[in-house]
């Protein structure tokens, strides 16, 4: 995993975008403003990290493609947490996004307690749907801390331990091929 400090400028950039544009354009299972902010913070920090263009929202729905790395379409999935990522954690993926034309998923965790974005790992789309567990809309899910929630949409979960590991930016970029 790779930890990156999130600057106040990056947070403000993302807040301004989310205030200006609605990034949830499916019409169902869309993220609320807080969830959209998490995603845009992740995209902004990741773009800066890999030297690509930040999201700008002006082109509308991106079809799930956040980045192109080594000619592969990549969707960055960012979750908010208040603690560092543990090996037994899972990453969520809304099932409505299953058919988007992407090649890889990169999973990240934004820790709001310390403003750290952790790039957790990645998998190809094919690997994801082989390794992830599916839960229909309305399923009762239990978190590792014992709290529960009902899924508001079809949900896939992949274990942190099922992601391809990254130790640095080079291993991530080289692994996406």
C-alpha angles and dihedrals in degrees: 000000000000122000120207126186112236112220125218088241090058091048092049091047090053093045091053091051094049091048090052102040137034106227094186103084105153093090092228131055090013118159118254120239093274092050091047089050090053090052094047092047088053093048093046094050093043092049090052090046095053096035098248132131117285118240112269105178095219095110094056124222112017097203090241094297108126099162142006113222121177088347090303123122111238130195115199113212114197127187128189119237136165096215136049116275116268127203092248094054121108132220119223128225123186109233093221087074095057096103098049112125101249133130103204141024121212114196123211137175124212111208106207092191094067105011094245122147111206116202095212104185143285144245136188115256089249092052091047095058091045094051104032124092118230126222121185120232110284095028116147110238127192120211123217089257091059098254119126139211138180117240113247091200138014104296137202122195125196122190119240087234090059094060123095106258123242125194098175141002093266093059090052095048093045092047094058102080 
